[in-house]
Amino acid sequence: MAKDKNAVAGRKRRFGLFDLINYTVFILIALIILVPIWKVLVDSLNSVGVYQFRLYPKNFTLDGYKTIIETQALYRPFINSVVTTGMGTLLGLVLSTLGGYVLVKTEVPGRNAMAYFLLFTMIFSGGMIPEYLVMRRIGLVDSMWILVFKHGMNVYNLVLMKNFFENIPDSLFEAAEIDGCSPMGIFFKIVLPLSKAALASIGLMFAVSVWNDYSTVKIYIMDPNQVNFQYKLRNMVMDGDTPNTAYKVSQTTLFNAGIISAILPFMVLYPFLQKYFVQGVNIGAVKE
């Protein structure tokens, strides 16, 4: 037995050419992702706008962030973004989990037809004009709630949840049914507790989509009280709508500080969800 263990230990996989190429490629990909973010962060802390890449700010300043924090015109859009992101994520998770659960129940009549209909919407779209007419008819034009309902139903995320639910052993459902548990009881007592990784990863997808949505606000919302943080921040740093403050900050510094401010909430949130997000990356990838 000891000899077998030594033989297995002696056959450890060696570091080969494939590993070298693999590590090199992924290090390059990581640098491609991190270098632009680092440049934006450094430029947001530099009082003088520069075009070249710097490892650290030459003239350190926090005036860009102070300007954004003290600009009262950003308070209402920020609250709008927080509310729509929270509500949109909640609605998206409710519809995706319930829809995915229905599609894995083989006894539901018309299940296959419903699944094909949903998949059809992923391939074909009615276009912008029909969508605008529908949104106007249901009263969502010029309202921040359009961000909630527009992102609340995502067929791609629904399919991911369906694939995840299909990996739950049928024996658990059968045991719950024998114990007299109703279908909704199975959903709340068995399916949801086993789906933390899927809920965290898909919830993060919904939250990022709603928070970063700029085009929907630009097309559908004209009321300045209904716009989100991204739209207002973009107008402030790109259209010359710079607030009057006591801080003398360059447009480049303010622009980069705005970018960091926009992505900061998810930079703070992601470490707490990383464990579940990593587990949910392979949702539906492995079939039993």
Buried (B, 14 or more C-beta within 10 A) or exposed (E): EEEEEEEEEEEEEEEEEEEEEEEEEEEEEEEEEEEEEBBBBBBBBBBEBBEEEEEEBEEEBBBBBBBBEEBEEBEBBBEBBBBBBBBBBBBBBEBBBBBBBBBBEEEEEEBEEBBEEBEEEEEEEEEEEEBEEEBEEEEBBBBBBBBBBBBBBBBEBBBBBBBBBBBBEEEEBEEBEEEEBEBEEBBEEBBBEBBEBBBBBBBBBBBBBBBBBBEBBBBBBEEEEBBBBBBBBBBBBEEEEBBEBEBEBBEBBBBBBBBBBBBEBBEEEEEEBEEBBEBBEEBBEEEE
